[in-house]
Amino acid sequence: MGEGLQIFVGIVLLIGVFLFSRVVMGWRIRRACQQILADLESKGAFDPFSAVELPYSKVKFINIGLRDFRPKALQYMLQHDVVGLTEAGRYYLKPAWKNVRRD
């Protein structure tokens, strides 16, 4: 195999690995969103008066084990008005959560 072909194959494989890692990260964030929605729904946090604290809302700088995507997913849902945040740091579901896909 020529040197140019090896470089081309290497670049294609590198791009493929990068795209695959982005797909896996998106899948894990989507799964974390579903877990957060289920958690808030099971706790009955549907308005600011029934809001609950979530132990995974803060990012841990020292984390042993796999990466936790729940803080990033929670920030995403806050930005898209699916989840609300009270001044006391408690979270609740906004009415838009019913429009979120559950697959």
N, C-alpha and C positions, 0 to 999 in steps of 0.2 A: 504494500500500500504506500502510495506517495505521501510525502510530507504535507502537502496542501490538503489532501483528502483526510488525513489524520486530524489536522487542525479543524477542518470543517465538521467532521464527526464529533470532535470534542466540544465545539461550540454548540452544535445541535443538542448534544446530551446535556450540556450545562443549562441551556434554555429550557429543555424538557424537565429537568430536576427543579428548576426555579418555579415553573408553572405548576408542577405537581405539588410543591410545598405551599404555594398560594391557595390551591384548591383545598388541600387538607386543612390549612388554617381557617379558611372560610367555613368549612364543614364543622370544625370544632367550635367556632364562635357561634354559629347557628345553633348547634347543640347546647351550648351554654345559655343562649337566649331562651331556648325552650325550657331548660332547667329552672331558670330564674322565674319565668312566667308560671310554671307549675308550682314553684315554691311560694310565690306571692299569692297565687290563687288558693292553694291549700291553707294558707294562713288567714285568708279572708281579708286581705289588704286591698280594698277596692276604692277607698277614698282617704283623704288626709287624716281623718279621725281614727281610722283603723290601720294606719301605716305601721310598718314593722321595721326593725333594724335588721340588716343583713350582715352576717359576719364576714362575708367575702367582698364587701363593698370597697375596702381599702386594699391597695396594692402592697404586697409584701416584697421588700427588697431582698430579703434572704429567704429563698424558697428551696426546700429540699424536695426533690421528686419532679414530677411533670409540671409543665407550665399551666397555671390556672387562667383560663380565658374568661371567667365570670366577671372580673372587674371591667375588662374591656367591653364585654357584651353589655354590661349594665350602663356604661357610659354611652354606648351606641343607642341603647333604648331610651336613655334620658334625652339625647339630642333629637330623637325622632318622636318624642311625645308619646311613647308607649308606656313608660314608667314615670311617675312623678316623685319629686324629692321635697320633703318638708324642711322647714328651717332647723328642726331638731336633728336632721340627718336620718330620717326614716323614709322608707320607700313604699309606694303604693301603685296599683295599676290604674292607668287612665282609661277612659272608654275606648281609645284607639286599639287597645290590646286585643279586642275581639276580631280585628281585621288581620291579625298576624297569622300566617300559615303555620299549620301544625304538622308538617310532614317531615 
